[in-house]
Amino acid sequence: MNKEVSALVRPIKDAKSILLTGHVSPDGDNLGSMLALKLMVEQLGKKVTIVIDDSIPDCFSFLAGIDEIKEYEADLTVDVDLTIVVDSSNLERIARVEELIKEEPIINIDHHSDNNSFGDYNLVADVAATVELIYALQEKMEEVELTFEIATALATGLITDTGSFRYSNTSSMTHQIMAELLNYGVDPSLIAKEVLETNSYQNLILRGKVLQNLQVDTTGKIAWLKVSQEMLEEIGADLEDTTGLVNYPRTLKGAEVGILFKEIEQEEIRVGLRSNNYLQVNQVAHLFDGGGHPRAAGCTINLKLDEAEEQLINAVKEQLAKDKSKPSEGRD
């Protein structure tokens, strides 16, 4: 991997203005990777613009530079000579931000096993979180100093993408990196409190309402939840208040896969998939132009909620039949 990391240093140093982006439904690894990289290349005197085709969850407001992230708008223009895409297995995952990319080279930094190497430069590796690759890049850039702000962004990505180091993707290297970040004053308890242990009133009320309507297939292997726009309006909640809901269905005893359907608009349904032992949910997501990890993936389906539910559940049942005899793969 050292060769691939080193290959990114020259195009970054040669660039004057850089566009940074990542996938929709931004999480801690996505945001942590972008913000850490932004702070790093700004030390080199580069102009950096971060654009995401989605809103940013309030729980990440403690991260340095978070207020400078732009939400995509149709009339937004950028003048850059390098684009860096992080934590995205394909360009479709960045949604409309792809329209901002012109003829400039693309650097692709990611840890998803189904990444299709869409960049002119590709740093794709089997690590717990994309921030591990950003950390490796920082080590290769001698002029860039690791700071408290950069370390906090990196630590946020590690904590969130490993489930606080509970998931099987956690490696000895993950712990070694975290140990080094602690030397820069990182406060893991603050990160956990802000990201994992703080809920809005609407989030808690929505959680109760959604869980009352938990659905399970006849085998008990598939459990899913649905959030409609009507439900959000009734509670006075918004899509940000759905944070964390995707993890609940999978915890049902006997379930192999858990699913969350979120109605963004009448015919735009965002789907999160999680599995426990053997179902490769990224293979299901691929069928709907999505992607992710074998144990955690997502996609967007342009159908009405009930229609999307039916198609997705049928696809999961088919994948279950294919995967049930395969040996277990750890979540990554």
C-alpha positions in Angstrom: 0.0 0.0 0.0 3.0 2.3 0.5 3.4 2.7 -3.2 -0.2 3.7 -3.7 -0.1 6.2 -0.9 3.1 7.8 -2.2 1.6 8.2 -5.6 -0.9 10.7 -4.3 1.6 13.1 -2.9 2.7 14.6 -6.2 -0.7 15.4 -7.7 -1.9 16.9 -4.5 1.2 19.1 -4.3 0.9 20.1 -7.9 -2.7 21.2 -7.5 -3.7 24.8 -6.6 -7.4 24.3 -6.0 -9.0 21.1 -4.9 -12.6 19.8 -4.7 -13.2 17.3 -1.9 -16.4 15.2 -1.8 -17.8 12.0 -0.4 -21.0 9.9 -0.4 -24.6 11.0 0.4 -25.8 10.2 3.9 -22.5 11.4 5.3 -21.2 9.6 8.3 -18.2 10.0 10.6 -15.7 8.3 8.4 -16.8 10.2 5.3 -16.7 13.6 7.1 -13.7 12.8 9.2 -11.7 11.9 6.0 -12.7 15.0 4.1 -12.1 17.4 7.0 -8.8 15.9 8.0 -7.6 16.0 4.4 -8.8 19.6 4.0 -6.8 20.7 7.0 -3.8 18.7 5.7 -3.6 20.2 2.2 -4.4 23.7 3.5 -1.0 23.4 5.3 0.5 23.2 1.8 -1.2 26.4 0.8 -3.9 24.8 -1.3 -7.5 26.2 -1.8 -10.0 23.5 -0.8 -13.7 23.3 -1.4 -15.8 20.5 0.1 -19.2 19.8 -1.4 -21.7 17.1 -0.4 -25.1 16.4 -2.0 -26.8 16.1 1.4 -27.2 17.9 4.7 -24.6 17.4 7.5 -25.9 15.9 10.7 -25.6 18.3 13.7 -23.9 15.6 15.8 -20.7 16.3 13.9 -20.7 20.1 14.6 -17.7 19.8 16.9 -15.4 18.9 13.9 -13.1 21.7 12.8 -14.1 23.1 9.4 -17.5 21.5 9.4 -19.3 24.8 8.7 -17.3 25.3 5.5 -18.8 22.2 3.8 -21.1 23.3 1.0 -24.4 21.5 0.3 -24.8 20.9 -3.5 -27.0 23.4 -5.3 -27.8 23.4 -9.0 -26.2 26.8 -9.6 -23.0 25.9 -7.7 -19.7 26.2 -9.6 -16.2 25.4 -8.7 -12.9 26.2 -10.4 -10.5 23.4 -9.4 -7.6 21.4 -10.9 -8.0 18.3 -8.8 -10.9 16.4 -7.4 -10.6 14.0 -4.4 -13.4 11.6 -3.7 -13.3 9.8 -0.3 -15.2 6.8 1.2 -17.2 6.2 -2.0 -17.2 2.9 -3.9 -18.3 4.6 -7.2 -19.0 8.0 -8.5 -22.7 7.5 -8.3 -22.4 7.6 -4.5 -21.6 11.3 -4.6 -24.8 11.9 -6.5 -25.1 15.4 -8.2 -21.6 16.5 -7.1 -20.5 14.4 -10.1 -21.8 17.2 -12.3 -19.1 19.5 -10.8 -16.3 17.3 -12.0 -14.9 18.4 -15.4 -11.6 17.4 -17.0 -9.4 17.5 -13.8 -7.8 14.3 -12.5 -9.6 12.4 -9.8 -8.1 10.8 -6.7 -10.1 8.0 -5.3 -9.5 7.2 -1.6 -11.7 4.4 -0.2 -11.9 1.2 1.9 -15.0 -0.4 0.3 -14.3 -3.9 -1.1 -16.5 -3.2 -4.1 -14.8 0.0 -5.2 -14.5 0.1 -9.0 -11.3 2.1 -9.1 -12.9 5.1 -10.9 -10.1 7.5 -10.2 -7.0 8.5 -12.2 -5.2 7.7 -8.9 -6.7 5.0 -6.7 -5.9 4.4 -3.0 -8.2 1.5 -2.1 -7.3 -0.8 0.7 -8.9 -3.3 3.1 -8.8 -1.2 6.2 -11.3 -0.5 9.0 -12.1 3.1 7.8 -11.0 5.5 5.1 -9.5 7.7 7.7 -6.8 5.1 8.1 -5.7 5.8 4.6 -5.8 9.6 5.2 -3.5 9.0 8.2 -1.1 7.0 6.0 -1.1 9.9 3.5 -0.3 12.4 6.2 2.7 10.3 7.2 4.0 10.5 3.6 3.6 14.3 3.4 6.6 15.6 5.3 5.4 19.2 5.3 2.1 18.4 6.9 1.9 18.3 10.7 -0.6 16.2 12.6 -2.7 18.6 14.8 -5.4 18.2 17.4 -8.1 19.2 14.8 -6.8 16.7 12.2 -6.4 13.9 14.9 -10.0 14.5 16.1 -11.4 14.2 12.6 -9.4 11.0 12.1 -10.5 9.5 15.4 -14.2 10.3 14.6 -13.9 8.2 11.5 -12.3 5.3 13.4 -14.9 5.4 16.2 -17.9 5.5 14.0 -16.9 3.0 11.3 -15.7 0.4 13.8 -18.8 0.8 16.0 -16.5 2.0 18.8 -14.1 -0.8 18.0 -16.7 -3.5 18.3 -17.0 -4.5 14.6 -14.8 -7.3 13.2 -13.1 -4.8 10.8 -11.1 -3.5 13.8 -7.5 -4.4 13.5 -4.3 -4.0 15.5 -3.4 -1.2 13.1 -6.7 0.5 13.9 -5.8 0.5 17.6 -2.2 1.7 16.9 -3.5 4.7 14.9 -6.0 5.5 17.7 -3.2 5.3 20.3 -1.1 7.8 18.3 -4.1 10.2 17.9 -4.6 10.2 21.6 -1.1 11.8 21.9 -2.6 14.9 20.2 -5.2 15.4 22.8 -8.1 13.6 21.2 -11.0 13.0 23.6 -12.8 9.8 22.6 -15.5 10.3 25.3 -16.4 13.6 23.7 -16.7 12.1 20.3 -18.8 9.2 21.6 -21.0 11.6 23.5 -21.6 13.9 20.6 -22.0 11.3 17.8 -23.4 8.2 19.6 -25.0 9.2 22.8 -26.9 12.5 22.1 -30.4 12.4 20.6 -32.9 15.1 19.8 -36.4 14.9 21.3 -37.7 14.2 17.8 -35.2 11.4 17.3 -36.3 9.6 20.4 -40.0 10.0 19.6 -39.5 8.9 16.0 -37.5 5.8 17.3 -40.4 4.7 19.4 -42.9 5.1 16.6 -40.8 3.4 14.0 -40.0 0.5 16.2 -43.7 -0.1 16.9 -44.0 -0.9 13.2 -41.0 -3.3 13.0 -41.7 -5.9 10.2 -40.3 -9.4 10.0 -40.5 -11.9 7.2 -42.0 -15.4 7.8 -38.5 -16.9 8.3 -37.4 -14.4 10.9 -34.3 -13.7 8.9 -35.2 -10.3 7.6 -36.3 -7.4 9.8 -37.0 -3.9 8.5 -38.2 -0.4 9.5 -39.8 2.3 7.3 -39.8 6.1 7.8 -42.2 8.0 5.6 -42.4 11.8 5.1 -45.9 11.6 6.6 -44.4 10.2 9.8 -41.7 12.8 9.9 -44.3 15.6 9.5 -46.5 14.2 12.2 -43.7 14.2 14.7 -42.1 17.4 13.6 -38.9 15.5 12.8 -36.6 15.6 9.7 -34.3 13.1 8.0 -31.5 13.9 10.4 -33.6 12.4 13.2 -33.4 9.0 11.5 -29.7 8.7 12.6 -29.0 5.3 14.1 -32.3 3.7 13.2 -30.6 1.4 10.6 -28.9 -0.5 13.4 -32.0 -1.7 15.2 -33.6 -4.3 12.9 -30.4 -6.3 12.7 -30.3 -6.8 16.5 -33.6 -8.8 16.5 -32.8 -12.3 17.8 -32.6 -14.7 14.8 -32.4 -12.0 12.2 -29.6 -12.1 9.6 -30.3 -8.8 7.9 -31.8 -5.5 9.0 -33.1 -2.8 6.7 -34.2 0.8 7.0 -36.3 2.5 4.3 -36.3 6.3 4.3 -38.7 8.3 2.1 -36.7 11.3 0.9 -39.4 12.3 -1.6 -42.4 10.5 -3.0 -40.3 8.4 -5.4 -36.9 8.6 -3.8 -36.3 6.0 -1.1 -33.0 5.7 0.6 -32.2 2.2 1.9 -29.7 1.1 4.5 -28.8 -2.5 4.8 -26.9 -4.3 7.6 -26.2 -8.0 8.1 -24.8 -10.2 10.9 -23.1 -13.3 9.6 -23.2 -14.2 6.0 -25.5 -12.1 3.8 -23.5 -9.9 1.5 -25.7 -6.8 1.5 -23.5 -4.9 -0.9 -24.5 -7.4 -3.5 -28.1 -6.4 -2.9 -27.2 -2.7 -3.1 -25.5 -3.2 -6.4 -28.8 -4.3 -7.9 -30.1 -0.8 -7.3 -26.9 1.1 -8.2 -25.7 1.3 -4.6 -22.7 -0.1 -2.8 -20.9 -0.6 0.4 -19.5 -3.4 2.5 -20.5 -7.0 2.8 -22.1 -6.2 6.1 -23.1 -2.6 5.7 -24.4 -1.0 2.4 -26.9 1.3 1.0 -28.7 2.4 -2.2 -31.4 4.7 -3.5 -34.5 3.4 -5.2 -36.7 5.7 -7.3 -40.0 4.2 -6.6 -42.8 4.8 -4.1 -42.1 3.5 -0.6 -44.2 0.3 -0.8 -42.9 -0.6 -4.2 -39.3 0.0 -3.1 -40.0 -2.2 -0.1 -41.3 -5.0 -2.1 -38.5 -5.0 -4.7 -35.8 -4.7 -2.1 -37.1 -7.4 0.2 -37.5 -9.8 -2.7 -33.8 -9.1 -3.7 -32.7 -9.8 -0.1 -34.5 -13.1 -0.1 -32.8 -14.1 -3.3 -29.4 -13.1 -1.9 -30.1 -15.0 1.3 -30.6 -18.1 -0.7 -27.3 -17.6 -2.5 -25.2 -16.7 0.6 -26.6 -18.9 3.3 -24.1 -21.8 2.6 -21.1 -19.5 2.3 -18.6 -19.1 5.1 -19.0 -16.0 7.3 -17.0 -12.9 6.4 -16.3 -10.2 9.0 -18.0 -6.9 8.7 -15.6 -4.3 7.1 
